[in-house]
Amino acid sequence: MKGLVAIASCAFLLAGGSLYGDDDVEKASNADAYATCAACHLADGTGIPGVFPPINNRVATIAGLEGGREFLMMSVTFGLMGTIEVDGIQFTGIMAGNKGLMSAENIAAALNYVIFELVDEKNKITDVEPIAADEVVALQSSVSAGGPAIATELRKRLVERHAEQWPR
């Protein structure tokens, strides 16, 4: 009987069916794209203290700040370097850029997963549109020589500009 259920399920999926609603399929796709990020920041976005910073509940806040979307796309695309402080813990290192590893669609999907799924109710945002792949492409095209220093400098400016709103 189990074999028949498995065969029927495979046939249903191969015919274009889905066991999930459209929202669930998008969430699963975004979670798959986030897998690259999860290697360091972990599946739940909590990071590893002193090694990789937490991104859960932080990225959503950053996405809602003026310039925040660009910073997030630059960070994932080109990387980040230097020392940052998160929740009172200092992190020093280099986050590799993912431009050659992830497509623009995957970068957008991974960011959307962190913004909309790796966030608790207290930190949920409702006034931010999902990041689109064409935004990532436009940002990547606008930067002639990308590298982690670009996002690092933008982060410094944003932290100064949004001192009170920037997640600590």
Secondary structure, DSSP 8 states (H G I E B T S, - for coil): -HHHHHHHHHHHHHTT--SS-HHHHHHHHHHHHHHHHHHHH-TTS--BTTTB---TTTHHHHHTSTTHHHHHHHHHHHEEEEEEEETTEEEEEEEE--TTTS-HHHHHHHHHHHHHTS--GGG--SS-----HHHHHHHHHH-SS--HHHHHHHHHHHHHHTTTTS--
